[in-house]
C-alpha cells in the first residue's frame, strides 16, 4: 500500500474530490516532495480503471516506478498505459480513439505548452472529453513562453493543491540547504580589466588601477580554490553529487577537472556521465544510484535530470551552468532536496547564479511570503525554517572588483555621454546600480555617485553646468531607492486604475516594466513584521492606502470572494457553484467554494475559518458536504417548497421541479432508504415537513388531504377527486 506524506495525502484527497466534481485537477508541488506518488495512489485506489499516464520521457517514468518499488517494497501499478508526449503527437486519430482510459495523468504538465507536444495532448483530450484529468508539475508557468499559465489552459484553473519551493522549506517538508557561492575562473574578467587599465588616459587612473589589480591578484591567489572549497563544504565524503553542465563539450571539460577539484575529498572519485543523447545514460544513472561504495560519487549531467527524476540519497548539487529559467534553476537545486530527508543538502553555485534574476533570491522571497502568511493566520507552529545558510566564498574579491570599477570610471564627460546614450535608448535614467555599458563603463554606479555628491553624502564636486546637463536628460536626484519607489508606485497606481484594487498576483512579473507582484508582496511582509521602516514611511503607507492597498491580503480576498458568493446566491437562490465557475469580475468563485468545503472536511488548519465566517456562509445557503450531500440538501429544499405549496409530500414519481430536480423519484428513494440506513438527522428533517414512510399511511394521508380540499371544491369536482381515490 502506498503511504503518502501528510502534505501529499491532503493534496490527493483534494484532487480526488475535484476530479469527481469537475473532471480536472492540478497539483503544483516543488521538486523533491514526491508528487508522482499522488498519481500512483490514484492508480492503486482504482485498480480496475485504466490510467493513461503521459510524461516527457520514458526514462523519467521508469525512474519514478523504481522509486515507488523501493518505497513500497515492490508495488507497481498494472493498470497504466504509458506514453511520452513525443509519441502521443504521432498517433493517428484511430490510435488516439483506441486509448480506452478511465483517467489521464499529465506529468510535468507545464511541458504541454510546447507547440507540437501541446497538439498531441489537445487531440487526446478532445477524443476523450469525459475522462478525468490529473496534472502534476513543479510549476504551472512557462516563464520563457510569455508567462503562460498551463493550469489555466489545461485545467480551467482547477488547482487542487499548490505549494512553492520556499513554502515547502518553511514548513519543514524539505530541509533547508547550505548554499555555497564561488566561481570557476576570474581569468576573463581579469584580462578585461587589465585592458581597461592599460587604455586609461590618466596616469593617476592607470596607477591606481594597477594597484587594485595587484591587490585583486593577491586576493585571488589567497582565496580558496575549488579544491579547498569542495573539501571544506563536502561533509559527506562518500556522498552522491549531481554536477549540472551546459552541454556535452562542457560536461567533458568539467569531468576532466574532477581529479584536481575533488582530490581533497577523495583521490579516486567515481565519475559518471549522463546526457540525453547518450545510449549508455540509463546504465550510467543506474550504476550511480546503485553505487554504495565509500568513494565520492559524481554524476555529470546536462538537462536530463532537471525534472521528474529523483534520487533519495543525493548529498548535494554543483551548478556549473548559468540559467535564467526559474523552472530549470529550481528543478536543479531541488534534486538535492527530498521530503522526509533529515540531513541538509549542500548546493555549490559555481557560476554566481545568485546574481541572476531568478535564483536563490526567488526562493528566499517565497520563504518570506510563506512565513508572513502563516504568521498572519497565527500559525507560527507551522513555520519550521525561516532561513538557510549562504556561504559567500568570493565576497572579498567582489569588493575589490567593485573598487577597481570605481577607479576605472571614465571622465565625467565620457560618462555623461554614456548616460545620454542610455537616455536616448530607454527614455529614462532609472539605471540599475550594477549596470555596466557594453563598453564596460559602470554607469549605474556613476549615477548613484552623482546623486550622493549632489546630496552632500560623499565628497566631490558637481558644477551647476553639470547638474543642468544631467537634468536635461531626465536625471532625478532622489536616491536609487527613492527612484525605484516612484517607478513601482507609478506601476501600482496604474494597476489600481485598471483593476480597481492592488490584489496583484505574485506571478505579475512585468507590469509596466516592473516585478509588481513581488513588490506588493514584500510591502505586506514589511508592514506585518515591522521591518524596512525607513522605506515604508507613514507618508508612503498613506499613499498606498489611497490607491487601495490592503495589508492583509488573506482577509481582503476572503471578503471579496464572500460578496461574490452573496451575489451568486441572490441570482440563483443557492451556492451550488460549479468548481470552474468564474464570475463577470474574474473571481474564481467555484474554486473558492470548493476549497472551503475541502478544507472543512479535511480539517485543514491552513484554511481554517472563524465561526463568524462559517455562520455568514451558512446564512446564504452554504452546504458543507460532498457533492452527494449537497445534492440531497438541494432536493430536500425542493421537498420543503413542494410541501409548503401543496400541504403534503405525496409527490407523483414522475414529477420534476421547474429547475430540473426529479423530486418524485427522490421522495421514493428516501422512503426506501428510511427503512434501511438513513441517518437520524435526515430522517428527522423529513419528519419535520410531514414525511409519511409507510405506504398505507401515505395513502390515508393523501385521502385526508384530498377530502379536505373537496369541502371547498364543487360537488362534481369533489366526486371526481374522491372517485379517483376509491377506484
C-alpha positions in Angstrom: 0.0 0.0 0.0 1.3 3.5 -0.9 1.6 5.6 2.3 1.7 9.3 1.3 3.4 12.1 3.2 0.8 14.3 5.0 1.1 17.1 2.5 0.6 14.7 -0.4 -2.3 12.9 1.3 -4.0 16.3 1.7 -3.3 17.1 -1.9 -4.5 13.7 -3.1 -7.9 14.0 -1.2 -8.4 17.4 -2.6 -7.5 16.2 -6.1 -9.9 13.2 -6.0 -12.7 15.5 -4.8 -12.1 18.0 -7.5 -11.9 15.3 -10.2 -15.2 14.0 -9.0 -16.7 17.4 -9.3 -15.1 19.0 -12.3 -13.2 16.2 -14.1 -10.0 18.3 -13.9 -7.4 18.8 -11.1 -3.8 20.1 -11.0 -1.3 19.5 -8.2 1.6 22.0 -8.2 4.3 20.9 -5.7 8.0 21.6 -5.9 10.7 19.1 -6.9 11.5 16.6 -4.2 8.1 16.5 -2.5 7.0 13.2 -4.0 4.1 14.4 -6.2 4.4 11.4 -8.6 3.2 9.2 -5.7 -0.1 11.1 -5.9 -0.6 9.8 -9.4 0.4 6.3 -8.3 -2.0 6.5 -5.4 -4.8 7.2 -7.9 -3.8 4.0 -9.8 -3.7 1.9 -6.6 -7.1 3.0 -5.3 -8.7 2.3 -8.8 -7.2 -1.0 -9.8 -10.0 -1.8 -12.3 -9.5 1.6 -14.0 -7.1 2.1 -16.9 -4.9 5.1 -16.3 -3.3 6.8 -19.3 0.0 8.3 -18.0 1.9 10.9 -20.1 5.4 12.1 -19.4 8.2 14.0 -21.1 10.3 10.8 -21.3 10.1 7.0 -20.7 13.3 7.4 -18.6 11.6 9.7 -16.1 8.7 7.3 -15.8 10.9 4.2 -15.3 12.8 6.1 -12.6 9.6 7.1 -10.8 8.5 3.4 -10.9 11.8 2.3 -9.4 11.4 4.9 -6.6 7.8 3.6 -6.0 9.0 0.0 -5.8 11.7 0.9 -3.3 9.3 2.9 -1.1 6.5 0.2 -1.1 8.5 -3.0 -1.1 7.9 -3.9 -4.7 4.4 -2.5 -5.6 4.0 -1.5 -9.3 0.6 -0.5 -10.7 -0.6 -2.8 -13.5 -3.3 -0.5 -14.8 -1.2 2.2 -16.5 -1.0 2.8 -20.3 2.2 4.9 -20.7 3.0 7.3 -23.5 5.6 10.0 -23.9 4.3 13.4 -25.2 6.5 12.9 -28.3 4.9 9.5 -29.1 1.4 10.9 -28.4 1.7 13.6 -31.0 2.5 10.9 -33.7 -0.6 8.8 -33.0 -3.4 8.8 -35.6 -7.0 9.7 -34.8 -7.9 6.0 -34.8 -5.0 5.2 -32.4 -6.0 8.0 -30.1 -9.6 6.8 -30.1 -8.3 3.3 -29.2 -6.9 4.6 -25.9 -9.5 3.3 -23.5 -8.7 5.4 -20.5 -10.7 5.9 -17.3 -8.2 8.6 -16.1 -5.5 10.7 -17.8 -2.4 11.9 -15.9 -0.3 14.7 -17.4 3.1 14.5 -15.6 5.2 17.7 -15.8 2.1 19.3 -17.4 3.8 22.7 -18.0 5.6 20.9 -20.8 2.3 20.6 -22.7 2.7 24.2 -23.7 5.3 23.2 -26.3 3.7 23.6 -29.7 4.0 20.0 -31.0 3.5 18.2 -27.7 0.6 20.5 -27.0 -1.1 19.5 -30.2 -0.9 15.8 -29.2 -2.3 16.5 -25.8 -5.1 18.6 -27.2 -6.0 15.8 -29.6 -6.1 13.2 -26.8 -8.3 15.4 -24.6 -10.6 16.2 -27.5 -11.1 12.5 -28.2 -11.7 11.7 -24.5 -13.8 14.6 -23.3 -15.4 12.8 -20.4 -12.2 11.3 -18.9 -10.9 12.9 -15.7 -7.5 14.6 -16.0 -4.9 14.9 -13.2 -1.9 17.2 -13.7 1.4 17.0 -11.8 4.1 19.7 -12.1 6.6 21.8 -10.0 5.2 24.9 -11.8 2.3 25.9 -14.0 4.1 28.8 -15.5 6.2 28.7 -18.7 8.5 31.6 -17.8 10.2 31.9 -21.2 7.0 31.4 -23.1 5.2 34.7 -22.4 4.4 33.6 -18.8 1.7 31.2 -20.0 -0.2 29.5 -17.1 -0.8 25.9 -18.1 -3.1 25.3 -15.1 -5.5 27.8 -16.7 -5.1 26.4 -20.2 -5.4 22.7 -19.4 -7.4 22.6 -16.1 -9.5 25.8 -16.3 -7.8 27.0 -13.1 -8.9 23.9 -11.1 -5.8 23.6 -8.8 -6.3 21.1 -6.0 -3.1 21.9 -4.2 -0.3 24.4 -4.8 3.0 24.9 -2.9 6.2 26.8 -3.7 9.7 25.6 -3.1 10.1 28.3 -0.4 6.9 27.3 1.3 8.0 23.6 1.4 11.2 24.7 3.2 9.4 26.9 5.6 7.0 24.1 6.5 9.9 21.6 7.0 8.7 19.4 4.2 12.1 19.9 2.5 15.2 20.6 4.6 16.9 24.0 4.1 20.1 23.6 2.0 23.5 25.0 2.7 24.3 27.3 -0.3 27.9 27.9 -1.2 28.9 30.6 -3.7 32.1 30.6 -5.7 33.3 30.9 -9.3 35.2 28.7 -11.6 37.5 31.3 -13.1 38.1 35.1 -12.9 40.6 34.9 -15.7 38.4 36.5 -18.4 37.4 39.3 -16.0 41.0 40.0 -15.1 42.0 40.2 -18.7 39.2 42.6 -19.5 40.2 44.9 -16.6 43.9 44.7 -17.5 43.0 46.0 -21.0 40.9 48.8 -19.4 43.7 49.8 -17.1 46.2 50.0 -20.0 43.8 52.0 -22.0 43.1 54.6 -19.3 44.3 58.1 -20.4 45.1 59.4 -17.0 48.4 58.2 -15.4 46.8 58.5 -12.0 43.9 56.3 -13.0 46.4 53.8 -14.5 48.5 53.7 -11.4 45.5 53.3 -9.1 44.1 50.7 -11.3 47.3 48.7 -11.4 47.4 48.8 -7.6 43.9 47.4 -7.3 44.7 44.8 -10.0 47.7 43.7 -7.9 45.6 43.5 -4.8 43.0 41.6 -6.7 45.6 39.1 -8.0 46.9 38.6 -4.4 43.3 38.1 -3.1 42.5 35.6 -5.8 45.8 33.7 -5.1 45.0 33.6 -1.3 41.3 32.8 -1.9 40.5 29.1 -1.6 40.3 27.3 -4.9 37.5 25.0 -5.8 39.5 22.1 -4.5 39.6 23.7 -1.0 36.0 24.8 -1.2 34.8 21.3 -2.0 37.0 19.8 0.7 35.7 22.3 3.3 32.0 22.0 2.5 31.5 18.5 1.2 30.9 17.0 4.7 29.6 13.7 3.2 32.9 12.5 1.7 31.3 9.4 0.2 28.1 11.1 -0.9 26.4 11.4 -4.2 26.5 14.7 -6.0 24.9 15.8 -9.3 27.0 18.2 -11.4 25.0 20.2 -13.9 26.8 21.3 -17.1 25.8 23.4 -20.1 26.4 21.0 -23.0 28.3 17.8 -23.9 31.6 19.6 -24.5 31.3 21.5 -21.3 30.4 18.2 -19.5 33.6 16.5 -20.8 35.7 19.5 -19.9 34.3 19.7 -16.4 34.6 15.9 -15.8 38.3 16.2 -16.7 38.7 18.6 -13.8 37.4 16.2 -11.2 40.7 14.7 -10.2 42.0 18.2 -9.4 38.9 19.7 -7.8 37.9 16.8 -5.6 41.3 15.4 -4.6 40.9 16.8 -1.1 37.6 14.9 -0.7 38.6 11.6 -2.5 41.6 10.9 -4.6 39.7 8.3 -6.6 36.1 9.6 -7.0 33.7 7.5 -9.0 32.7 9.5 -12.2 29.5 9.0 -14.1 28.2 10.9 -17.2 24.6 11.2 -18.2 23.2 13.2 -21.1 20.1 13.0 -23.3 21.7 11.6 -26.5 23.9 9.1 -24.7 22.8 5.5 -25.3 24.6 4.4 -22.1 22.8 7.0 -20.0 20.5 4.6 -18.4 23.4 2.3 -17.4 25.4 5.3 -16.1 22.5 6.6 -14.0 21.6 3.1 -12.7 25.2 2.5 -11.7 25.4 5.9 -10.0 22.2 5.1 -7.9 23.5 1.6 -7.1 26.9 2.7 -6.0 27.2 2.3 -2.2 30.9 2.4 -2.0 33.0 4.5 0.4 34.1 6.7 -2.5 32.8 10.1 -3.6 30.2 9.7 -6.4 29.8 12.4 -9.1 27.2 12.3 -11.8 28.0 14.9 -14.5 24.8 15.6 -16.4 23.1 18.2 -18.7 19.3 18.7 -18.7 18.1 15.1 -18.4 17.9 15.3 -14.6 16.1 18.6 -14.4 12.7 17.1 -13.9 10.8 14.0 -12.9 13.8 12.1 -11.8 14.7 11.9 -8.1 17.4 10.2 -6.2 16.7 10.0 -2.5 20.3 9.8 -1.2 21.8 12.8 -3.1 24.0 14.8 -0.8 24.2 17.9 -3.0 24.3 19.5 -6.4 27.0 21.5 -8.2 25.8 24.2 -10.6 28.4 24.8 -13.3 26.0 26.4 -15.8 24.2 29.7 -15.6 20.4 29.7 -16.2 17.8 32.4 -16.4 14.9 30.0 -16.2 13.4 29.7 -12.7 11.9 26.3 -13.7 15.3 24.8 -14.5 17.0 26.5 -11.6 14.5 25.3 -9.0 14.5 21.8 -10.6 18.2 21.6 -10.4 18.6 22.6 -6.8 15.6 20.5 -6.0 17.5 17.4 -7.0 19.3 17.6 -3.6 16.1 18.2 -1.6 13.6 15.4 -0.7 10.6 15.1 1.6 11.4 13.1 4.7 15.2 13.7 4.3 16.7 14.6 7.7 20.0 16.0 6.6 20.6 19.3 4.8 22.0 19.1 1.3 24.8 21.4 0.1 24.4 23.4 -3.2 27.6 24.7 -4.8 26.8 27.6 -7.1 30.0 28.0 -9.1 28.7 30.4 -11.7 27.2 33.1 -9.4 23.6 32.1 -10.2 22.8 34.2 -7.2 23.3 37.3 -9.4 20.7 36.1 -11.9 17.1 37.4 -11.9 15.7 34.0 -11.0 17.9 32.2 -8.4 18.2 31.6 -4.7 16.8 35.2 -4.2 13.5 33.9 -5.6 13.4 31.0 -3.1 14.2 33.3 -0.2 11.4 35.6 -1.4 9.0 32.7 -1.4 10.1 31.8 2.1 9.4 35.4 3.3 5.9 35.3 1.8 5.1 31.9 3.3 6.4 33.0 6.7 4.3 36.2 6.6 1.3 34.2 5.5 1.4 31.7 8.4 2.1 34.5 10.9 -0.9 36.4 9.6 -3.0 33.3 10.4 -1.5 32.9 13.9 0.1 29.6 12.8 3.6 30.2 14.0 3.9 26.5 14.8 3.8 25.8 11.0 7.0 27.7 10.5 9.9 25.3 10.8 12.6 27.1 8.8 12.8 30.8 8.2 16.3 30.9 6.7 19.0 28.8 5.3 22.8 29.3 5.3 24.5 31.1 2.4 28.3 30.9 2.3 29.9 33.5 0.0 33.5 32.4 -0.6 34.3 35.2 -3.0 33.0 38.3 -1.2 36.4 39.9 -0.7 37.3 39.5 -4.4 33.9 41.0 -5.5 34.6 44.0 -3.3 37.9 44.6 -5.0 36.4 44.3 -8.4 33.8 47.0 -7.4 36.6 49.3 -6.3 38.5 48.6 -9.5 35.4 49.5 -11.4 35.1 52.8 -9.5 38.7 53.6 -10.2 38.3 53.0 -13.9 35.2 55.1 -14.2 35.8 57.3 -17.2 36.0 61.1 -17.1 32.8 63.0 -16.2 32.2 64.0 -19.9 32.7 60.4 -21.1 30.3 59.0 -18.5 27.8 61.8 -19.3 27.9 60.6 -23.0 27.2 57.1 -21.8 24.3 58.4 -19.7 23.0 60.4 -22.6 23.1 57.4 -24.9 21.2 55.3 -22.3 18.6 58.0 -22.0 18.1 58.2 -25.8 17.7 54.4 -26.0 15.4 53.9 -22.9 13.7 57.3 -22.3 14.9 57.5 -18.7 17.9 57.3 -16.3 16.5 54.6 -14.0 19.7 52.6 -14.4 20.2 49.5 -12.2 23.1 50.1 -9.7 25.2 47.3 -11.1 24.5 48.1 -14.8 27.6 48.2 -17.0 27.5 49.5 -20.5 28.6 47.4 -23.5 31.8 49.3 -23.5 32.5 48.3 -19.9 31.6 51.5 -18.1 29.8 51.2 -14.7 27.1 53.7 -15.5 24.8 52.6 -12.6 27.5 53.2 -10.0 28.4 56.5 -11.6 24.8 57.9 -11.5 24.5 56.8 -7.9 27.7 58.7 -7.1 26.4 61.8 -8.7 23.3 61.7 -6.5 25.4 61.2 -3.4 27.7 64.1 -4.3 24.7 66.4 -5.0 23.2 65.4 -1.7 26.4 66.1 0.2 26.7 62.4 1.4 30.1 61.8 -0.2 33.0 64.1 -1.2 33.0 65.5 -4.7 32.1 68.5 -6.8 29.2 68.9 -9.2 29.1 72.3 -11.1 25.8 74.0 -11.9 26.5 73.3 -15.5 26.9 69.5 -14.9 23.7 69.5 -12.8 21.8 71.2 -15.7 23.3 68.8 -18.2 22.2 65.7 -16.2 18.7 67.2 -15.6 18.4 67.8 -19.4 18.4 64.0 -19.9 15.9 63.2 -17.1 18.2 62.9 -14.1 16.3 62.6 -10.8 18.2 63.4 -7.7 16.4 61.1 -5.3 18.3 58.1 -4.1 18.2 55.0 -6.1 15.7 53.5 -3.7 13.5 56.6 -3.9 13.7 56.4 -7.7 12.7 52.8 -7.5 9.9 53.6 -5.2 8.4 56.1 -7.7 8.8 53.7 -10.5 7.0 50.9 -8.6 4.4 53.2 -7.1 3.5 54.6 -10.5 3.0 51.0 -11.8 0.9 50.2 -8.7 -1.3 53.2 -9.4 -1.7 52.2 -13.0 -2.7 48.7 -11.9 -5.3 50.2 -9.4 -6.7 52.4 -12.1 -7.1 49.4 -14.4 -8.3 46.8 -12.0 -9.8 48.7 -9.0 -7.6 47.0 -6.4 -4.0 46.1 -5.6 -4.5 42.4 -5.3 -1.6 41.7 -7.7 -0.6 38.1 -8.4 2.9 37.2 -7.4 3.3 36.0 -11.0 2.8 39.6 -12.3 6.4 40.0 -13.1 6.4 42.5 -15.9 3.6 45.0 -15.3 4.7 48.4 -16.8 8.3 47.1 -16.7 8.5 46.1 -13.0 8.1 43.0 -10.9 4.9 44.4 -9.3 3.6 41.2 -7.8 6.8 40.6 -5.7 7.0 44.3 -4.7 3.4 44.3 -3.3 4.0 41.0 -1.5 7.2 42.4 0.0 5.5 45.5 1.2 2.9 43.4 3.0 5.6 41.4 4.6 7.4 44.6 5.7 4.2 46.1 7.1 3.2 42.9 9.1 6.6 42.4 10.6 7.6 46.0 11.2 10.7 45.9 9.1 12.0 48.3 6.5 10.6 51.3 8.5 12.9 53.7 6.6 11.5 52.5 3.3 7.8 52.1 4.3 7.3 55.6 5.8 3.9 56.8 7.1 3.6 59.0 4.0 4.2 56.1 1.7 1.7 53.9 3.7 -0.9 56.6 3.3 -0.1 56.9 -0.4 -0.5 53.2 -0.9 -3.8 53.1 1.0 -5.1 55.9 -1.2 -4.8 53.5 -4.2 -6.5 50.6 -2.5 -3.6 48.8 -0.6 -4.9 46.1 1.7 -2.2 45.0 4.1 -3.9 41.7 5.0 -4.4 40.1 1.6 -5.9 37.0 3.1 -8.7 38.9 4.9 -9.4 41.0 1.8 -9.6 38.1 -0.5 -12.0 36.3 1.8 -14.3 39.3 1.9 -14.1 39.8 -1.8 -15.0 36.2 -2.5 -17.7 36.2 0.1 -19.5 39.1 -1.5 -19.2 37.4 -4.9 -20.9 34.4 -3.2 -23.7 36.7 -1.9 -24.2 38.0 -5.4 -24.3 34.5 -6.8 -26.8 33.4 -4.1 -29.1 36.3 -4.8 -29.1 35.5 -8.5 -29.5 31.7 -8.3 -31.0 31.1 -4.8 -28.3 28.6 -3.9 -24.5 28.2 -3.6 -24.2 25.1 -5.8 -21.4 26.7 -7.7 -19.5 24.7 -10.4 -15.9 24.3 -9.4 -14.6 26.0 -12.6 -17.1 28.9 -12.4 -15.6 32.4 -12.8 -17.9 35.4 -12.4 -18.0 38.5 -14.5 -15.4 40.2 -12.3 -12.9 37.4 -12.9 -13.3 35.9 -9.4 -12.8 32.2 -9.3 -15.8 31.6 -7.1 -16.2 27.9 -7.9 -12.7 27.1 -6.9 -13.0 29.2 -3.7 -16.3 27.4 -2.6 -14.8 24.1 -3.4 -11.6 24.9 -1.4 -13.7 25.9 1.6 -15.6 22.7 1.6 -12.5 20.6 1.2 -10.7 22.5 4.0 -13.5 22.0 6.4 -13.8 18.3 5.5 -10.1 17.7 6.0 -9.8 20.0 9.0 -7.1 22.0 7.2 -5.7 24.4 9.7 -4.1 26.4 6.9 -7.5 27.4 5.6 -9.4 27.4 8.9 -12.2 29.9 9.1 -13.6 31.6 12.1 -17.1 30.7 13.5 -18.3 34.1 12.3 -17.2 33.4 8.7 -18.8 29.9 8.8 -22.1 31.5 10.1 -22.1 34.1 7.4 -21.7 31.5 4.7 -24.4 29.3 6.3 -26.9 32.3 6.1 -26.5 32.4 2.3 -27.1 28.6 1.9 -23.6 27.2 2.1 -23.6 23.4 2.0 -20.5 21.8 3.5 -20.7 18.2 2.4 -19.5 16.4 -0.7 -21.5 16.5 -3.9 -23.8 13.8 -2.8 -24.6 15.6 0.5 -25.2 18.8 -1.5 -27.5 17.0 -3.9 -29.5 15.7 -1.0 -29.9 19.1 0.6 -30.9 20.6 -2.7 -33.6 18.0 -3.2 -34.7 18.5 0.4 -35.1 22.2 -0.2 -37.3 21.3 -3.2 -39.4 19.0 -1.0 -39.9 21.8 1.5 -41.1 24.1 -1.3 -43.5 21.3 -2.5 -44.9 20.7 1.0 -45.4 24.4 1.5 -47.3 24.7 -1.7 -49.4 21.5 -1.6 -49.6 20.7 2.1 -48.2 17.2 1.7 -45.4 15.1 0.3 -47.4 12.7 -1.8 -45.3 13.6 -4.9 -46.0 11.7 -8.2 -43.0 9.5 -9.1 -42.6 11.3 -12.4 -42.8 14.8 -11.0 -39.8 17.1 -11.8 -39.5 20.6 -10.4 -39.2 23.6 -12.8 -35.4 23.7 -12.1 -34.9 20.1 -13.0 -35.0 18.2 -9.7 -36.6 14.8 -10.0 -38.4 15.2 -6.8 -40.8 12.2 -7.2 -38.0 9.7 -7.6 -36.1 11.3 -4.8 -39.0 11.0 -2.3 -39.4 7.4 -3.3 -35.7 6.7 -2.6 -36.0 8.4 0.7 -38.8 6.1 1.8 -36.8 3.1 0.7 -33.7 4.3 2.4 -35.7 5.3 5.5 -36.3 1.6 6.0 -32.5 0.8 5.8 -29.7 3.1 6.6 -30.8 6.8 6.5 -29.2 8.9 9.2 -31.3 10.1 12.1 -30.6 13.7 11.2 -32.0 13.3 7.7 -35.0 11.2 8.9 -35.8 14.0 11.5 -35.6 16.7 8.8 -38.1 14.8 6.6 -40.4 14.1 9.6 -40.5 17.9 10.2 -42.1 18.5 6.9 -44.7 15.7 7.2 -43.0 12.7 5.5 -45.1 9.6 5.7 -42.9 6.5 5.5 -45.3 3.6 5.2 -47.4 3.0 2.0 -50.7 2.7 3.9 -50.2 5.8 5.9 -49.2 7.7 2.8 -52.4 6.7 1.1 -54.5 7.6 4.1 -52.8 10.9 4.4 -53.5 11.6 0.8 -57.2 10.8 1.2 -57.4 13.1 4.2 -55.8 15.9 2.3 -58.0 15.5 -0.8 -61.2 15.2 1.2 -60.4 18.4 3.0 -59.8 20.0 -0.4 -63.2 18.7 -1.6 -65.1 20.7 1.1 -64.3 23.8 -0.8 -64.5 22.3 -4.3 -67.6 21.9 -6.4 -69.7 18.7 -5.9 -68.7 17.4 -9.3 -65.0 18.1 -8.7 -65.3 16.6 -5.2 -66.8 13.4 -6.7 -64.1 13.3 -9.3 -61.5 13.7 -6.6 -62.9 11.1 -4.2 -63.8 8.8 -7.1 -60.2 8.9 -8.2 -59.1 7.8 -4.8 -61.5 5.0 -4.3 -61.0 3.3 -7.7 
